[in-house]
């Protein structure tokens, strides 16, 4: 009887671990800002996502993440491509706000997650040089919607949009999002090894003829992993089953 109770307890731990995964999933990931053909500004982070997977951790219906998971101050991406002249670099101080996403039909997930901070486009000289001709690009409308304008020697208007796992398009430029589980399954995203990529188009308009519209995209990638607490529960359950098997052989 004690052995049977041990098996039931171990199985219960494993089942409860699965239930925990259905409500909250650990993740690692990155938030990137891709300006035209320049190298992206990418910031990595990790946290706990709240999910509502129908069928117990299967299809991903809703997803939310906390603020300040992806944040960096003064990150610099040098630009050396002559074709990008007069841009010599991009510098950003950014952090994500809390994000909430839900299914909007046709298997597409979408929602809002704002970004706090500013990106600086360094013209004619690297970002580490004195800033005689730098342009600050506001980011507060990215991933939310609306427009924000700044005026200096270059006028800049940024128009943001919500995030989507569908396709974000600006003119002839596009970036695709996706959501899939292990082995690219589409009904098991809300489980460890599931991956979600949300994208958002950011229209940056200027009064410079050659750069009247600078296509920019936000890219948020989350890779689900088991929470540490879930791993402990799974380990305890498996250990109990192994111990039971050894006692039977003894």
Secondary structure, DSSP 8 states (H G I E B T S, - for coil): -HHHHHHHHHHHHHHHHHHHHHHEEEEEEEEEEEETTS--EEEEEEEEEEEEEHHHHTEEEEEEE-TTSSEEEEEEEE---GGGTTEEEEEEEEEEEEEEEEE-STT-EEEEEEEEEEEEEEESS-TTS--SSEEEEE-TTTTT-EEEEE-SSS-EEEEE--EESSEEEETTEEEE-EEE-GGG-SS--SSTT-EEEEEEEEEEEES-GGGSEEEEEEEEEEEEE--HHHHHHHHHHHHHHHHHHHHHH-
